[in-house]
């Protein structure tokens, strides 16, 4: 006896906002699926993806976990990801942020850990 399971797709900009976790199938060329995966990972959600080009399932827990999958994507798809969802900028964004305090004026602010820029000296 075979099961007749039909996948459903949830579309829209709101679709990744309410999900607890995502189980998805990604063909390595759909920018909508990749966008939802990145949105959920940025919110700290877990994504289980069946990546059809490699015929394997992976559990993604952070944005950096997407990079090995992207190595299997065709160049045309990578170009489309960049033009439609600004992939490079989204992958480069760190998930951890530092709370810094300016040593001179004592104001606090959040800044990316890749390199704060300030005319003042910073202390954590």
LOPAVEX-269432 format. One record per residue: residue number from 1; residue in three letters; z, y, x of N, C-alpha, C, O, CB in turn. Coordinates in Angstrom, 3 decimals, padded with zeros to 6 digits. Glycine has a CB too. Layout:
N
+-----+-----+----------+----------+----------+----------+----------+----------+----------+----------+----------+----------+----------+----------+----------+----------+----------+
!   n ! res !      nc3 !      nc2 !      nc1 !     cac3 !     cac2 !     cac1 !      cc3 !      cc2 !      cc1 !      oc3 !      oc2 !      oc1 !     cbc3 !     cbc2 !     cbc1 !
+-----+-----+----------+----------+----------+----------+----------+----------+----------+----------+----------+----------+----------+----------+----------+----------+----------+
! NUM ! ALA !        Z !        Y !        X !        Z !        Y !        X !        Z !        Y !        X !        Z !        Y !        X !        Z !        Y !        X !
...
+-----+-----+----------+----------+----------+----------+----------+----------+----------+----------+----------+----------+----------+----------+----------+----------+----------+
REM end
This chain:
124
+-----+-----+----------+----------+----------+----------+----------+----------+----------+----------+----------+----------+----------+----------+----------+----------+----------+
!   n ! res !      nc3 !      nc2 !      nc1 !     cac3 !     cac2 !     cac1 !      cc3 !      cc2 !      cc1 !      oc3 !      oc2 !      oc1 !     cbc3 !     cbc2 !     cbc1 !
+-----+-----+----------+----------+----------+----------+----------+----------+----------+----------+----------+----------+----------+----------+----------+----------+----------+
!   1 ! UNK !  000.000 ! -001.170 !  000.844 !  000.000 !  000.000 !  000.000 !  000.000 !  001.235 !  000.890 !  000.831 !  001.345 !  001.792 !  001.214 ! -000.003 ! -000.960 !
!   2 ! UNK ! -000.905 !  002.151 !  000.654 ! -000.935 !  003.382 !  001.436 ! -000.422 !  004.538 !  000.596 ! -000.620 !  004.594 ! -000.618 ! -002.357 !  003.675 !  001.946 !
!   3 ! UNK !  000.233 !  005.443 !  001.271 !  000.746 !  006.625 !  000.596 ! -000.345 !  007.684 !  000.555 ! -001.043 !  007.908 !  001.544 !  002.014 !  007.165 !  001.302 !
!   4 ! UNK ! -000.481 !  008.311 ! -000.557 ! -001.448 !  009.388 ! -000.694 ! -000.686 !  010.711 ! -000.630 ! -000.312 !  011.280 ! -001.656 ! -002.264 !  009.261 ! -002.029 !
!   5 ! UNK ! -000.465 !  011.183 !  000.586 !  000.297 !  012.406 !  000.789 ! -000.682 !  013.533 !  001.047 ! -001.527 !  013.434 !  001.937 !  001.308 !  012.262 !  001.964 !
!   6 ! UNK ! -000.577 !  014.588 !  000.286 ! -001.460 !  015.727 !  000.455 ! -000.658 !  016.883 !  001.049 !  000.376 !  017.271 !  000.506 ! -002.114 !  016.134 ! -000.898 !
!   7 ! UNK ! -001.138 !  017.432 !  002.168 ! -000.424 !  018.562 !  002.759 ! -000.607 !  019.803 !  001.905 ! -001.625 !  019.972 !  001.234 ! -000.911 !  018.826 !  004.193 !
!   8 ! UNK !  000.397 !  020.667 !  001.942 !  000.283 !  021.947 !  001.258 !  000.381 !  023.050 !  002.301 !  000.984 !  022.869 !  003.358 !  001.383 !  022.109 !  000.159 !
!   9 ! UNK ! -000.199 !  024.155 !  002.003 ! -000.157 !  025.299 !  002.909 !  000.499 !  026.467 !  002.190 !  000.200 !  026.747 !  001.029 ! -001.584 !  025.680 !  003.403 !
!  10 ! UNK !  001.384 !  027.135 !  002.886 !  002.011 !  028.338 !  002.365 !  001.425 !  029.482 !  003.163 !  001.571 !  029.534 !  004.384 !  003.591 !  028.288 !  002.466 !
!  11 ! UNK !  000.772 !  030.386 !  002.487 !  000.087 !  031.475 !  003.165 !  000.721 !  032.801 !  002.791 !  001.313 !  032.940 !  001.720 ! -001.408 !  031.478 !  002.820 !
!  12 ! UNK !  000.596 !  033.752 !  003.662 !  001.052 !  035.113 !  003.388 !  001.977 !  035.591 !  004.481 !  002.559 !  034.782 !  005.204 !  001.753 !  035.191 !  002.034 !
!  13 ! UNK !  002.119 !  036.903 !  004.609 !  002.958 !  037.455 !  005.665 !  004.431 !  037.144 !  005.475 !  005.203 !  037.231 !  006.430 !  002.767 !  038.936 !  005.743 !
!  14 ! UNK !  004.837 !  036.788 !  004.276 !  006.228 !  036.495 !  003.979 !  006.574 !  035.043 !  004.236 !  007.754 !  034.691 !  004.233 !  006.536 !  036.846 !  002.551 !
!  15 ! UNK !  005.592 !  034.191 !  004.459 !  005.821 !  032.742 !  004.468 !  006.753 !  032.276 !  005.572 !  007.463 !  031.288 !  005.387 !  004.518 !  032.028 !  004.600 !
!  16 ! UNK !  006.777 !  032.952 !  006.713 !  007.668 !  032.511 !  007.780 !  009.030 !  033.180 !  007.707 !  009.920 !  032.837 !  008.484 !  007.040 !  032.783 !  009.123 !
!  17 ! UNK !  009.215 !  034.120 !  006.802 !  010.478 !  034.851 !  006.730 !  011.612 !  034.063 !  006.115 !  012.757 !  034.206 !  006.546 !  010.288 !  036.099 !  005.958 !
!  18 ! UNK !  011.338 !  033.243 !  005.133 !  012.401 !  032.548 !  004.434 !  012.586 !  031.110 !  004.889 !  013.559 !  030.467 !  004.496 !  012.135 !  032.572 !  002.975 !
!  19 ! UNK !  011.697 !  030.598 !  005.692 !  011.761 !  029.190 !  006.097 !  012.944 !  028.929 !  007.017 !  013.282 !  029.760 !  007.861 !  010.464 !  028.776 !  006.791 !
!  20 ! UNK !  013.565 !  027.779 !  006.849 !  014.634 !  027.367 !  007.754 !  014.041 !  026.789 !  009.027 !  014.463 !  027.127 !  010.133 !  015.561 !  026.340 !  007.077 !
!  21 ! UNK !  013.079 !  025.932 !  008.864 !  012.329 !  025.322 !  009.962 !  010.912 !  025.115 !  009.437 !  010.659 !  025.219 !  008.236 !  012.987 !  023.952 !  010.456 !
!  22 ! UNK !  010.007 !  024.824 !  010.339 !  008.633 !  024.611 !  009.921 !  008.145 !  023.292 !  010.491 !  008.345 !  022.996 !  011.669 !  007.724 !  025.778 !  010.371 !
!  23 ! UNK !  007.507 !  022.510 !  009.647 !  006.791 !  021.310 !  010.066 !  005.334 !  021.597 !  009.748 !  004.982 !  021.824 !  008.590 !  007.324 !  019.984 !  009.338 !
!  24 ! UNK !  004.490 !  021.589 !  010.764 !  003.116 !  021.996 !  010.551 !  002.158 !  021.165 !  011.384 !  002.551 !  020.494 !  012.339 !  002.947 !  023.462 !  010.873 !
!  25 ! UNK !  000.908 !  021.226 !  011.003 ! -000.183 !  020.623 !  011.759 ! -001.009 !  021.785 !  012.285 ! -001.405 !  022.666 !  011.521 ! -001.053 !  019.621 !  010.874 !
!  26 ! UNK ! -001.271 !  021.791 !  013.591 ! -002.062 !  022.869 !  014.180 ! -003.228 !  022.270 !  014.946 ! -003.054 !  021.366 !  015.763 ! -001.194 !  023.758 !  015.109 !
!  27 ! UNK ! -004.417 !  022.785 !  014.673 ! -005.631 !  022.287 !  015.304 ! -005.951 !  022.987 !  016.619 ! -006.937 !  022.643 !  017.270 ! -006.788 !  022.439 !  014.363 !
!  28 ! UNK ! -005.142 !  023.958 !  017.023 ! -005.370 !  024.663 !  018.275 ! -006.353 !  025.803 !  018.162 ! -006.648 !  026.460 !  019.161 ! -005.846 !  023.715 !  019.300 !
!  29 ! UNK ! -006.875 !  026.059 !  016.960 ! -007.810 !  027.174 !  016.776 ! -007.415 !  028.102 !  015.622 ! -007.928 !  029.219 !  015.541 ! -009.204 !  026.636 !  016.534 !
!  30 ! UNK ! -006.534 !  027.678 !  014.743 ! -006.122 !  028.502 !  013.612 ! -005.127 !  029.561 !  014.066 ! -004.024 !  029.241 !  014.508 ! -005.510 !  027.633 !  012.501 !
!  31 ! UNK ! -005.529 !  030.832 !  013.952 ! -004.603 !  031.884 !  014.378 ! -003.507 !  032.126 !  013.348 ! -002.440 !  032.625 !  013.705 ! -005.361 !  033.178 !  014.636 !
!  32 ! UNK ! -003.736 !  031.788 !  012.087 ! -002.698 !  031.941 !  011.068 ! -001.532 !  030.999 !  011.307 ! -000.373 !  031.398 !  011.193 ! -003.277 !  031.698 !  009.687 !
!  33 ! UNK ! -001.834 !  029.759 !  011.637 ! -000.776 !  028.793 !  011.929 ! -000.010 !  029.206 !  013.179 !  001.219 !  029.151 !  013.200 ! -001.361 !  027.382 !  012.105 !
!  34 ! UNK ! -000.726 !  029.616 !  014.217 ! -000.062 !  030.073 !  015.442 !  000.807 !  031.291 !  015.163 !  001.912 !  031.398 !  015.694 ! -001.099 !  030.401 !  016.529 !
!  35 ! UNK !  000.321 !  032.206 !  014.340 !  001.101 !  033.387 !  013.986 !  002.414 !  032.995 !  013.305 !  003.468 !  033.533 !  013.644 !  000.285 !  034.310 !  013.071 !
!  36 ! UNK !  002.363 !  032.065 !  012.350 !  003.585 !  031.599 !  011.682 !  004.525 !  030.913 !  012.658 !  005.739 !  031.105 !  012.589 !  003.239 !  030.644 !  010.541 !
!  37 ! UNK !  003.977 !  030.117 !  013.564 !  004.808 !  029.448 !  014.575 !  005.533 !  030.488 !  015.411 !  006.742 !  030.377 !  015.618 !  003.951 !  028.528 !  015.482 !
!  38 ! UNK !  004.821 !  031.492 !  015.894 !  005.433 !  032.538 !  016.727 !  006.460 !  033.353 !  015.948 !  007.510 !  033.704 !  016.486 !  004.355 !  033.468 !  017.287 !
!  39 ! UNK !  006.165 !  033.656 !  014.685 !  007.121 !  034.409 !  013.860 !  008.435 !  033.658 !  013.703 !  009.510 !  034.244 !  013.833 !  006.524 !  034.697 !  012.482 !
!  40 ! UNK !  008.349 !  032.369 !  013.425 !  009.565 !  031.577 !  013.258 !  010.342 !  031.443 !  014.563 !  011.566 !  031.569 !  014.574 !  009.221 !  030.200 !  012.720 !
!  41 ! UNK !  009.644 !  031.190 !  015.650 !  010.329 !  031.073 !  016.939 !  011.012 !  032.380 !  017.314 !  012.107 !  032.363 !  017.876 !  009.341 !  030.665 !  018.036 !
!  42 ! UNK !  010.386 !  033.510 !  017.012 !  010.996 !  034.808 !  017.297 !  012.261 !  035.027 !  016.474 !  013.138 !  035.792 !  016.874 !  010.000 !  035.929 !  017.025 !
!  43 ! UNK !  012.355 !  034.361 !  015.334 !  013.550 !  034.462 !  014.485 !  014.588 !  033.390 !  014.820 !  015.604 !  033.266 !  014.136 !  013.156 !  034.353 !  013.015 !
!  44 ! UNK !  014.328 !  032.624 !  015.867 !  015.283 !  031.601 !  016.283 !  015.194 !  030.314 !  015.491 !  016.119 !  029.504 !  015.533 !  016.658 !  032.136 !  016.178 !
!  45 ! UNK !  014.098 !  030.104 !  014.766 !  013.928 !  028.885 !  013.970 !  013.241 !  027.814 !  014.808 !  012.549 !  028.116 !  015.780 !  013.111 !  029.174 !  012.684 !
!  46 ! UNK !  013.438 !  026.578 !  014.423 !  012.804 !  025.447 !  015.092 !  011.493 !  025.124 !  014.392 !  011.400 !  025.203 !  013.167 !  013.740 !  024.210 !  015.106 !
!  47 ! UNK !  010.473 !  024.758 !  015.180 !  009.175 !  024.402 !  014.616 !  008.778 !  023.025 !  015.148 !  008.742 !  022.799 !  016.358 !  008.089 !  025.477 !  014.968 !
!  48 ! UNK !  008.486 !  022.125 !  014.238 !  007.945 !  020.821 !  014.606 !  006.452 !  020.881 !  014.304 !  006.048 !  021.061 !  013.155 !  008.661 !  019.634 !  013.825 !
!  49 ! UNK !  005.646 !  020.731 !  015.338 !  004.202 !  020.875 !  015.169 !  003.502 !  019.595 !  015.616 !  003.767 !  019.058 !  016.691 !  003.672 !  022.094 !  015.967 !
!  50 ! UNK !  002.596 !  019.122 !  014.751 !  001.684 !  018.066 !  015.170 !  000.471 !  018.782 !  015.722 ! -000.266 !  019.429 !  014.978 !  001.307 !  017.075 !  013.983 !
!  51 ! UNK !  000.262 !  018.670 !  017.016 ! -000.830 !  019.357 !  017.694 ! -001.991 !  018.386 !  017.788 ! -001.996 !  017.488 !  018.631 ! -000.400 !  019.873 !  019.111 !
!  52 ! UNK ! -002.977 !  018.571 !  016.916 ! -004.048 !  017.585 !  016.790 ! -004.929 !  017.424 !  018.028 ! -005.377 !  016.303 !  018.268 ! -004.903 !  017.948 !  015.642 !
!  53 ! UNK ! -005.218 !  018.458 !  018.840 ! -006.026 !  018.193 !  020.041 ! -005.384 !  017.186 !  020.990 ! -006.090 !  016.406 !  021.628 ! -006.274 !  019.483 !  020.782 !
!  54 ! UNK ! -004.067 !  017.194 !  021.092 ! -003.376 !  016.257 !  021.976 ! -002.871 !  015.026 !  021.216 ! -002.365 !  014.080 !  021.819 ! -002.208 !  016.955 !  022.669 !
!  55 ! UNK ! -003.012 !  015.051 !  019.894 ! -002.540 !  013.951 !  019.039 ! -001.083 !  013.610 !  019.287 ! -000.720 !  012.452 !  019.494 ! -003.389 !  012.715 !  019.260 !
!  56 ! UNK ! -000.250 !  014.656 !  019.260 !  001.182 !  014.438 !  019.466 !  001.990 !  015.481 !  018.715 !  001.508 !  016.574 !  018.417 !  001.529 !  014.473 !  020.962 !
!  57 ! UNK !  003.215 !  015.122 !  018.420 !  004.151 !  016.050 !  017.787 !  005.089 !  016.604 !  018.846 !  005.497 !  015.904 !  019.772 !  004.952 !  015.354 !  016.652 !
!  58 ! UNK !  005.415 !  017.865 !  018.687 !  006.369 !  018.509 !  019.593 !  007.316 !  019.369 !  018.782 !  006.945 !  019.937 !  017.755 !  005.640 !  019.361 !  020.669 !
!  59 ! UNK !  008.541 !  019.454 !  019.261 !  009.513 !  020.348 !  018.671 !  009.598 !  021.579 !  019.552 !  009.905 !  021.490 !  020.741 !  010.901 !  019.662 !  018.512 !
!  60 ! UNK !  009.324 !  022.727 !  018.955 !  009.355 !  023.995 !  019.677 !  010.633 !  024.736 !  019.298 !  010.961 !  024.857 !  018.118 !  008.090 !  024.859 !  019.362 !
!  61 ! UNK !  011.338 !  025.221 !  020.285 !  012.593 !  025.926 !  020.039 !  012.574 !  027.377 !  020.512 !  013.420 !  028.180 !  020.117 !  013.718 !  025.198 !  020.712 !
!  62 ! UNK !  011.615 !  027.698 !  021.348 !  011.482 !  029.066 !  021.844 !  010.005 !  029.355 !  022.089 !  009.187 !  028.440 !  022.180 !  012.316 !  029.278 !  023.148 !
!  63 ! UNK !  009.679 !  030.629 !  022.194 !  008.277 !  031.027 !  022.324 !  007.630 !  030.397 !  023.556 !  006.448 !  030.055 !  023.520 !  008.165 !  032.551 !  022.397 !
!  64 ! UNK !  008.372 !  030.242 !  024.626 !  007.817 !  029.639 !  025.845 !  007.338 !  028.207 !  025.613 !  006.489 !  027.721 !  026.360 !  008.858 !  029.656 !  026.957 !
!  65 ! UNK !  007.858 !  027.527 !  024.605 !  007.441 !  026.150 !  024.314 !  006.001 !  026.073 !  023.793 !  005.409 !  024.994 !  023.779 !  008.388 !  025.528 !  023.293 !
!  66 ! UNK !  005.440 !  027.200 !  023.369 !  004.066 !  027.225 !  022.865 !  003.054 !  027.179 !  024.011 !  001.939 !  026.691 !  023.830 !  003.836 !  028.478 !  022.010 !
!  67 ! UNK !  003.428 !  027.676 !  025.170 !  002.491 !  027.822 !  026.295 !  001.795 !  026.512 !  026.673 !  000.580 !  026.529 !  026.869 !  003.224 !  028.363 !  027.504 !
!  68 ! UNK !  002.495 !  025.376 !  026.786 !  001.785 !  024.133 !  027.116 !  000.736 !  023.738 !  026.071 ! -000.271 !  023.118 !  026.412 !  002.782 !  023.006 !  027.270 !
!  69 ! UNK !  000.962 !  024.091 !  024.812 ! -000.033 !  023.792 !  023.779 ! -001.263 !  024.668 !  023.954 ! -002.388 !  024.216 !  023.742 !  000.563 !  023.991 !  022.376 !
!  70 ! UNK ! -001.054 !  025.913 !  024.338 ! -002.172 !  026.847 !  024.502 ! -003.123 !  026.424 !  025.610 ! -004.296 !  026.797 !  025.601 ! -001.650 !  028.239 !  024.789 !
!  71 ! UNK ! -002.626 !  025.648 !  026.561 ! -003.480 !  025.175 !  027.652 ! -004.597 !  024.260 !  027.151 ! -005.603 !  024.077 !  027.837 ! -002.640 !  024.441 !  028.690 !
!  72 ! UNK ! -004.426 !  023.686 !  025.957 ! -005.426 !  022.791 !  025.371 ! -006.384 !  023.510 !  024.422 ! -007.319 !  022.896 !  023.908 ! -004.736 !  021.669 !  024.633 !
!  73 ! UNK ! -006.161 !  024.797 !  024.188 ! -006.986 !  025.540 !  023.233 ! -008.269 !  026.027 !  023.899 ! -008.253 !  026.397 !  025.073 ! -006.201 !  026.733 !  022.652 !
!  74 ! UNK ! -009.373 !  026.030 !  023.167 ! -010.625 !  026.528 !  023.728 ! -010.557 !  028.029 !  024.001 ! -009.788 !  028.757 !  023.372 ! -011.786 !  026.220 !  022.785 !
!  75 ! UNK ! -011.379 !  028.474 !  024.954 ! -011.373 !  029.882 !  025.342 ! -011.703 !  030.791 !  024.164 ! -011.099 !  031.853 !  024.019 ! -012.364 !  030.119 !  026.473 !
!  76 ! UNK ! -012.641 !  030.395 !  023.333 ! -013.001 !  031.212 !  022.168 ! -011.796 !  031.415 !  021.251 ! -011.596 !  032.504 !  020.712 ! -014.157 !  030.554 !  021.386 !
!  77 ! UNK ! -011.000 !  030.372 !  021.076 ! -009.796 !  030.482 !  020.244 ! -008.775 !  031.406 !  020.906 ! -008.139 !  032.214 !  020.229 ! -009.172 !  029.085 !  019.995 !
!  78 ! UNK ! -008.615 !  031.292 !  022.225 ! -007.675 !  032.158 !  022.938 ! -008.083 !  033.624 !  022.801 ! -007.232 !  034.496 !  022.624 ! -007.599 !  031.762 !  024.427 !
!  79 ! UNK ! -009.379 !  033.892 !  022.882 ! -009.864 !  035.266 !  022.704 ! -009.558 !  035.771 !  021.292 ! -009.175 !  036.926 !  021.104 ! -011.383 !  035.344 !  022.978 !
!  80 ! UNK ! -009.730 !  034.900 !  020.316 ! -009.434 !  035.293 !  018.930 ! -007.937 !  035.516 !  018.727 ! -007.540 !  036.445 !  018.024 ! -009.943 !  034.221 !  017.948 !
!  81 ! UNK ! -007.101 !  034.668 !  019.338 ! -005.646 !  034.858 !  019.233 ! -005.263 !  036.231 !  019.779 ! -004.430 !  036.933 !  019.206 ! -004.881 !  033.737 !  020.000 !
!  82 ! UNK ! -005.876 !  036.593 !  020.881 ! -005.549 !  037.884 !  021.495 ! -005.983 !  039.038 !  020.608 ! -005.232 !  039.997 !  020.430 ! -006.209 !  038.008 !  022.870 !
!  83 ! UNK ! -007.176 !  038.959 !  020.054 ! -007.668 !  040.072 !  019.249 ! -006.978 !  040.173 !  017.889 ! -006.794 !  041.277 !  017.375 ! -009.157 !  039.936 !  019.051 !
!  84 ! UNK ! -006.598 !  039.052 !  017.306 ! -006.027 !  039.090 !  015.957 ! -004.504 !  039.161 !  015.924 ! -003.940 !  039.845 !  015.070 ! -006.471 !  037.887 !  015.199 !
!  85 ! UNK ! -003.827 !  038.466 !  016.841 ! -002.356 !  038.458 !  016.773 ! -001.691 !  038.928 !  018.066 ! -000.479 !  038.788 !  018.228 ! -001.867 !  037.065 !  016.440 !
!  86 ! UNK ! -002.488 !  039.489 !  018.993 ! -001.959 !  040.022 !  020.259 ! -001.059 !  038.997 !  020.962 !  000.106 !  039.263 !  021.256 ! -001.169 !  041.326 !  020.003 !
!  87 ! UNK ! -001.627 !  037.842 !  021.216 ! -000.886 !  036.707 !  021.753 ! -000.161 !  037.009 !  023.064 !  001.022 !  036.694 !  023.196 ! -001.819 !  035.560 !  021.958 !
!  88 ! UNK ! -000.836 !  037.604 !  024.019 ! -000.229 !  037.839 !  025.334 !  001.043 !  038.669 !  025.228 !  002.041 !  038.365 !  025.880 ! -001.223 !  038.535 !  026.259 !
!  89 ! UNK !  001.010 !  039.706 !  024.416 !  002.187 !  040.563 !  024.261 !  003.326 !  039.821 !  023.577 !  004.493 !  040.025 !  023.911 !  001.832 !  041.816 !  023.465 !
!  90 ! UNK !  002.991 !  038.965 !  022.627 !  004.045 !  038.243 !  021.904 !  004.685 !  037.157 !  022.752 !  005.880 !  036.889 !  022.624 !  003.483 !  037.628 !  020.637 !
!  91 ! UNK !  003.905 !  036.536 !  023.611 !  004.474 !  035.508 !  024.483 !  005.292 !  036.140 !  025.596 !  006.284 !  035.566 !  026.045 !  003.367 !  034.629 !  025.078 !
!  92 ! UNK !  004.882 !  037.322 !  026.043 !  005.598 !  037.998 !  027.133 !  006.918 !  038.578 !  026.675 !  007.784 !  038.852 !  027.506 !  004.743 !  039.097 !  027.721 !
!  93 ! UNK !  007.102 !  038.775 !  025.374 !  008.348 !  039.358 !  024.890 !  009.497 !  038.398 !  025.143 !  009.443 !  037.233 !  024.750 !  008.248 !  039.700 !  023.391 !
!  94 ! UNK !  010.530 !  038.891 !  025.797 !  011.693 !  038.029 !  026.012 !  012.471 !  037.856 !  024.719 !  012.478 !  038.736 !  023.858 !  012.603 !  038.608 !  027.107 !
!  95 ! UNK !  013.115 !  036.727 !  024.598 !  013.935 !  036.501 !  023.421 !  015.351 !  037.009 !  023.630 !  016.050 !  037.316 !  022.665 !  013.957 !  035.028 !  023.068 !
!  96 ! UNK !  015.774 !  037.101 !  024.867 !  017.121 !  037.604 !  025.143 !  017.026 !  039.084 !  025.470 !  016.084 !  039.530 !  026.125 !  017.796 !  036.818 !  026.313 !
!  97 ! UNK !  017.995 !  039.824 !  025.015 !  018.034 !  041.244 !  025.296 !  019.403 !  041.578 !  025.874 !  020.401 !  040.919 !  025.582 !  017.739 !  042.081 !  024.018 !
!  98 ! UNK !  019.423 !  042.598 !  026.685 !  020.667 !  043.049 !  027.279 !  021.159 !  044.296 !  026.558 !  020.363 !  045.134 !  026.135 !  020.487 !  043.324 !  028.782 !
!  99 ! UNK !  022.452 !  044.409 !  026.425 !  023.045 !  045.654 !  025.959 !  023.463 !  046.411 !  027.195 !  024.372 !  045.988 !  027.909 !  024.257 !  045.411 !  024.984 !
! 100 ! UNK !  022.816 !  047.512 !  027.450 !  023.083 !  048.281 !  028.651 !  023.754 !  049.596 !  028.310 !  023.583 !  050.140 !  027.219 !  021.798 !  048.530 !  029.422 !
! 101 ! UNK !  024.521 !  050.096 !  029.268 !  025.174 !  051.381 !  029.126 !  024.760 !  052.236 !  030.305 !  024.831 !  051.805 !  031.456 !  026.723 !  051.234 !  029.044 !
! 102 ! UNK !  024.322 !  053.459 !  030.006 !  023.958 !  054.385 !  031.067 !  025.229 !  054.802 !  031.798 !  026.208 !  055.211 !  031.173 !  023.201 !  055.627 !  030.499 !
! 103 ! UNK !  025.208 !  054.697 !  033.114 !  026.384 !  055.016 !  033.920 !  026.739 !  056.496 !  033.846 !  027.919 !  056.846 !  033.873 !  026.150 !  054.616 !  035.367 !
! 104 ! UNK !  025.740 !  057.370 !  033.752 !  026.002 !  058.809 !  033.743 !  026.386 !  059.338 !  032.369 !  027.391 !  060.037 !  032.234 !  024.793 !  059.548 !  034.240 !
! 105 ! UNK !  025.608 !  059.017 !  031.362 !  025.883 !  059.619 !  030.047 !  026.642 !  058.686 !  029.109 !  027.005 !  059.099 !  028.008 !  024.585 !  060.034 !  029.391 !
! 106 ! UNK !  026.891 !  057.447 !  029.510 !  027.661 !  056.446 !  028.757 !  027.028 !  056.036 !  027.428 !  027.705 !  055.440 !  026.589 !  029.036 !  056.972 !  028.495 !
! 107 ! UNK !  025.748 !  056.339 !  027.217 !  025.103 !  055.903 !  025.983 !  024.658 !  054.456 !  026.141 !  024.224 !  054.046 !  027.217 !  023.896 !  056.818 !  025.629 !
! 108 ! UNK !  024.765 !  053.699 !  025.083 !  024.364 !  052.292 !  025.142 !  023.040 !  052.118 !  024.423 !  022.720 !  052.871 !  023.503 !  025.446 !  051.374 !  024.520 !
! 109 ! UNK !  022.279 !  051.131 !  024.842 !  020.992 !  050.846 !  024.235 !  020.591 !  049.436 !  024.580 !  021.094 !  048.845 !  025.535 !  019.922 !  051.847 !  024.693 !
! 110 ! UNK !  019.676 !  048.903 !  023.791 !  019.113 !  047.577 !  024.065 !  017.832 !  047.764 !  024.846 !  017.069 !  048.696 !  024.591 !  018.852 !  046.776 !  022.748 !
! 111 ! UNK !  017.599 !  046.886 !  025.788 !  016.386 !  046.985 !  026.586 !  015.932 !  045.585 !  026.968 !  016.744 !  044.673 !  027.121 !  016.615 !  047.857 !  027.850 !
! 112 ! UNK !  014.645 !  045.433 !  027.116 !  014.065 !  044.163 !  027.522 !  014.566 !  043.796 !  028.918 !  014.660 !  044.668 !  029.782 !  012.519 !  044.232 !  027.493 !
! 113 ! UNK !  014.882 !  042.547 !  029.153 !  015.402 !  042.168 !  030.464 !  014.334 !  042.121 !  031.544 !  014.654 !  041.917 !  032.716 !  016.070 !  040.835 !  030.374 !
! 114 ! UNK !  013.061 !  042.308 !  031.170 !  012.002 !  042.267 !  032.170 !  011.974 !  043.505 !  033.057 !  011.311 !  043.491 !  034.094 !  010.673 !  042.105 !  031.493 !
! 115 ! UNK !  012.655 !  044.548 !  032.693 !  012.671 !  045.720 !  033.555 !  013.009 !  046.989 !  032.818 !  012.112 !  047.656 !  032.301 !  011.357 !  045.876 !  034.225 !
! 116 ! UNK !  014.268 !  047.342 !  032.753 !  014.640 !  048.587 !  032.093 !  014.153 !  049.789 !  032.887 !  014.131 !  049.768 !  034.118 !  016.153 !  048.660 !  031.904 !
! 117 ! UNK !  013.770 !  050.815 !  032.185 !  013.384 !  052.054 !  032.854 !  014.268 !  053.157 !  032.326 !  014.353 !  053.365 !  031.116 !  011.876 !  052.387 !  032.634 !
! 118 ! UNK !  014.907 !  053.845 !  033.196 !  015.793 !  054.924 !  032.809 !  015.969 !  055.844 !  034.014 !  015.989 !  055.371 !  035.150 !  017.165 !  054.378 !  032.302 !
! 119 ! UNK !  016.096 !  057.143 !  033.785 !  016.345 !  058.039 !  034.905 !  017.774 !  057.905 !  035.435 !  018.100 !  058.442 !  036.494 !  016.078 !  059.476 !  034.489 !
! 120 ! UNK !  018.617 !  057.194 !  034.701 !  020.007 !  057.040 !  035.085 !  020.255 !  055.646 !  035.660 !  019.412 !  054.758 !  035.535 !  020.923 !  057.297 !  033.886 !
! 121 ! UNK !  021.399 !  055.463 !  036.281 !  021.815 !  054.150 !  036.734 !  022.388 !  053.384 !  035.561 !  023.064 !  053.965 !  034.712 !  022.840 !  054.253 !  037.879 !
! 122 ! UNK !  022.127 !  052.080 !  035.502 !  022.563 !  051.282 !  034.378 !  023.621 !  050.280 !  034.796 !  023.566 !  049.718 !  035.890 !  021.389 !  050.572 !  033.751 !
! 123 ! UNK !  024.579 !  050.065 !  033.919 !  025.567 !  049.009 !  034.128 !  025.597 !  048.160 !  032.871 !  025.334 !  048.653 !  031.774 !  026.989 !  049.595 !  034.456 !
! 124 ! UNK !  025.918 !  046.882 !  033.033 !  025.980 !  046.008 !  031.847 !  027.393 !  045.894 !  031.367 !  027.656 !  045.204 !  030.382 !  025.416 !  044.614 !  032.150 !
+-----+-----+----------+----------+----------+----------+----------+----------+----------+----------+----------+----------+----------+----------+----------+----------+----------+
REM end
